[in-house]
Amino acid sequence: MIEDKNPQRTQLSDLGEFGLIDHLTKNFKITKSSTVKGIGDDAAVLNFENKQVVVTTDLLIEGVHFDLSYMPLKHLGYKAVIVNLSDVYAMNAVATQVTISIAVSNRFPLEALEDLYAGIETAASIYNIDVVGGDTTSSNKGLLISVTAIGEVAADDVVYRSGAQPNDLLVVSGDLGAAYMGLQILEREKEVFKVNPNNQPDLEIYTYLIERQLKPEARKDIIKLLKDLDVKPTAMIDISDGLSSEIIHLCKQSQVGCDLYEAKIPLDPQVIAACEEFNIDSTTIALNGGEDYELLFTISQKDFPKIKANPSLTVIGFMKDASAGIDLVTRAETKIPIKAQGWKSITD
């Protein structure tokens, strides 16, 4: 089902490792003052002066984290960068650089990797980061991508998962569950395609859901918004594995409990409609779906007036003493203990 629109297929062996790196990275521009030396030497050289440095790494594996039968390589390159930048922003930091390493099998021609790196270049441009290094090697397991993201933050501004206090408010950006429902639609259409390869799915009514799965965005804008509002979260995490897992992480690290209000969880109308179509409970999807890459954070109640009118932020819960537990308060006002279902790979 991988559509090869390029009639030309240049074997990677025609370039060699160093020629391949040079070819794939030739268009990357250096824009950050903290980048002293980027690609082209034994290591990058960075200078953050008086800032603290944030570093995070993710590994994406074909058949586990992505399926190339419906994930275009340009989108994959973009998403590989975004999922790492999200972790940087979750520290209340500004992302500045990334390194990209790939292991690739000989079924991929040069033109396919050009598409992958075009997506990486697009993400770097939009999020104003420098690509400063990486590696390429061969693989007999398909495609593997490792991204390391680097950011900077003033020592007084860094936010950990461990700072939430009882009586803090739990806030989330954006809406939840769309990425998971986008994945369900793509998986369904893949099965239809297997039965009838001539069938072309009409996905227009699912545009938002599919975009959230194939081309997610990291919430750099929320970090700037909070700074402009003079709000420093007491604790923060990004939602990659599902709301329930991330709430449990925050509570355990901060040694607090939480009441999460089901009626307050923000859901896009397309999520609600798709859940009805698939006969799935929308709250379950919001709690356990994952890959939303929204920011989940706690704030002091004194900061509530600063955020209450903002359409990008929703107060969804209330932090308590650890002894009170971690509960979902249902629409019927009953309490159910929150358990982490968490993210499952596409092969599970």
N, C-alpha and C positions, 0 to 999 in steps of 0.2 A: 504493500500500500504506500510505500515511500515513492513519491512522485519525483522523478528526475527531470527537471525542466532544462538541464544543461546537456546538450548533445555532446559536448566535449567532456572527457573524463581524464584528467591528468593524474597519473599515479603519483602518490606521495614520494615514492622511491626516486622519482625523477629529480627531486629537489634536495633530498638529504635533510637531516634534522636541522642544521643551522640555516640552510636555505629556506626551509619551511617556516621557521620562526621569523626570519627576516621578512618573508613574503606576507605572512599573516599579520604582522605587527607594523608594517611600513606606514600605515595611515594614522597610527596613534599619536596624538599630540600631547605634549606636556604643558599643563596650564597652572598647576599648583605651585605656590612659592615654597612649599615644604618639600617638593621633589628636587633634590640636588642632582641626582643621576638616576635615569630610568633604565629602559631596556638597552642592552648593548655591552654591558660589562659583567663581571662575575657576580655582582650583587647590586641591588639598588641602594642609593644613598638618600636618606630622608633627614630633614632637620625640622623638628617641631618646636624649637626654642623652648618656651616655658610651658607648653601644653603637655597634658598627659596623653599617652598613645593608647588607642583601643585597637585590638587585633582579634579577628574572628575568621574561622575557616569552615567551609562546607564541602562535602564530596557528593556529587551527583552521578548515579550509575544507571546506564541504560537497562531497562527492564525492571528496575527497582524504583527509581525516582521519576523516570520519564519513558514515554513510549513514542518512538519516532514514526509510528503509523499515523499519528495525528498531531504530533508536536513538530512544527517546522523548525529547522535548525536555526534560523535567524531568531525566532522566538525563544528557543532554548538558550542561545547565547545571552540574550537579554535577561531572561529569568534567572540564569545562573549567577549573574552579577547582582540582581535585585535582592535575591534571598539573603545574600551576605550583607548588603548595605542595610537591610532591615535590622539586622543584629547590631550594627553600629549605631543606628538611630535609637535603638532601644536602650542604649547607654546614655542618651541625651547628648551624643557626640555628632560631629560633622564628618562624614566620610570623605576621604582625600585620595586614597590610592587602592588599587587591587592588583593582585598577581593572578594569572590564569595558567593552569597546567592541564593538559589533556593527554589521555591515552586513547589511541584510536586504532581500529582494525583496518586491514587492507581493503575492506569493502567500501571504504569512504574515499572518494576522489578528492583532489585538491579543491574542486569547485564547491563541494559540500562544506569543507572547513572554512572556505571564504564566506559562505552564508552564516556559519556559526559565529565567526569573528566580526561580521557586519553587525550582528545583534549585540555583541559585546561592545563594539565601538559606539553604537547608538546609545546604549545605557551609560557608557562613560561620558558621552557628550551631554546627555540630558541631565545627569546627576553631577556633572562637573567633577569628575574624578580622573586621575591618571592611571593608566595601565603601565606598571613599572617592572614587570618581569613575569616569569613563568617557565614552563618546560613542555616539551612534547616527547612522547614515547609511543611504542607500539603496544597493541593489546590484542589478545585473542578472545576477549569477552565483550566486544562491541566498543561503545564509547563511554569513557569516564571523564568527568570534568571536576577539577578541584580549584576552588576560588578562595583566596585569602583577601579579606578586606581590612583596610587600615583607616583609622580615623583619629581625630584630635578633639580634645575637650579640656576646658579649664578645670583645674582640680576642684573648684567649688561647685562646678556644674554637673559633674558626673552623677548618674543615678544608677543605683544597683537594684536588684530584686529584693533586697533585705531591709528596706527602709520604711515599709508600711507600718502604720500604727493603728490600734483600735480607734474607731470613730472616723478614720479616713474614708473618703468616698472612692469607689471603684469606677473608673471611666474607661471607655473604649472609643477608638476612632472609627469612622466609617460604618460599614455593616458587615455581617458575618454569614458564612455558609455558602456564599456564591461560588467560590473556587471549587468546593467539593461537588456541588451540583453540576458545575461545568464539566468536571471529570466524569460524573455519572452519564451525562449526555454523550460525551465523546466515546466512552466505553460502549454505550448502547449502539451508537452509530457504527462503531468498528465491527460489532457483531453482525449488524445488518449488512455491512459491506462484504463481510466474509461469505454471506449467503448469496448476495447479489451484487457483484462488483460494478454493475452498471447503474446501481442506485445512487443518486446524488441527493444527500440529505438537505432539507431546508432548515437551516439553523438560525434564521433571522430572528425568530422570537426568543432565542437564547443568547443573543449577542453579548449581553453584559456578563452572563455566567461563564461563557467560553473565554471571554477576554480576561476575566479574573483568574482563570486556570492557566491559560497559555501566555498571557502577558500581564502578570501582576505588577503593581507599583509599590515601592517602599515609601513610607510616610515621612519623608524629609520635610514636607510642608508642615506637619504637626509639630516637629521640633522647633521650627521657626515661629509657628503660631504661639506655642506655649511661652517662648522667650518674649515675644511681642506683648503677650498678656501678663507678663511678669509672674508666671506660674512655674514653679519647679516641682515636678512630681516627687513624691516620697519614695516610690518604687516603680519600676517599669520593666516590661518584657514585650517581645513581639509575639504575635499569634501565628505560629507556624504549625503547631501540633494540635490545635483545637482549644477553644476557650476554657474547657474544664481542666485540661492539663496545665495551662498557663496560670489559671487561678490557683491551682494547688501548688505550683512552683512558687508563686508570690507568697502564699500563706506560709508554706514551710520555711522559706528563706527568711521571712519576716517574723515568723513565730506568732502569727495572728490567725483568726478565723474570718469567715466571710458569709454574708447573706447576698446571694445573687438573685435578682428579681427577674423571673421569666418574662414578665410583661414588658420589661424595659429593654430586652435584647433587640438591637436594631437589625431588621431583616428587609432586604430589598423585595419589592413585589414579585420580581422574577424568581427569587428564591422560594417564596411562598407558593407561587403557581407551580413551579417545578416539583416541589415537595408533594403537592397534592397529586400531580400527574404520576409521580413515582410511588405514591402512597407511603411517604416517609414523614415522620414528625419533624417539623422545621426546628423545634428547639433542640432535638437530638442532633441535627445537622450542625446547628450553630455551636453546640457544645463540643462536638467531636470531629467535625469535618477537617479543619486544618487548612493550611496554605493560604490563609487570608492575608497574612502579613500586615495586619492592622496593629496598632500599638494599644496595649492594655496597661493602665497605670493607676496609681492611687494619688490623691491629693488631699491636703488638709481642708477641712470644711470651710475655713476662712477664705479659701480661694474659689469656692463655688460661684459667688456672684460674677467672677471674671470669666467663667466658661459657660454659664448656664444658657446663654442665648446663642451659642455657637452651633451651627448645624452639623459640623464635622465631629462633634464630641457628644457622647451620651453617657450619663451617669447610670450605671447598671447594678450597682451594689454598694454595700456598706461593710467596712472591716470591723471585726469584733475581737474579743479576747480569744486566744487559741482554744481555751476550754469550751467555747460555744460551738466549735465545729465549723465545717465548710459546707454550706447548704444552698440548694436551689429553692427559692420561695416561688411556688407555682402560682398560676393565675387563680387557682382556688384557695390560695393562701395556706397551703400545706408545705411542709419542709421536707425535702429529699436530700440526703447526703450526696455531695458531688463526688463522682468517681472519675478517674482519668481513663477514658477509652483510648484517646490519643490517635495519632496519625498511623495509618497502615499503608504499606507500600502497595503499588499497583499490582504486584504479584501475589499479595496475600489473598 
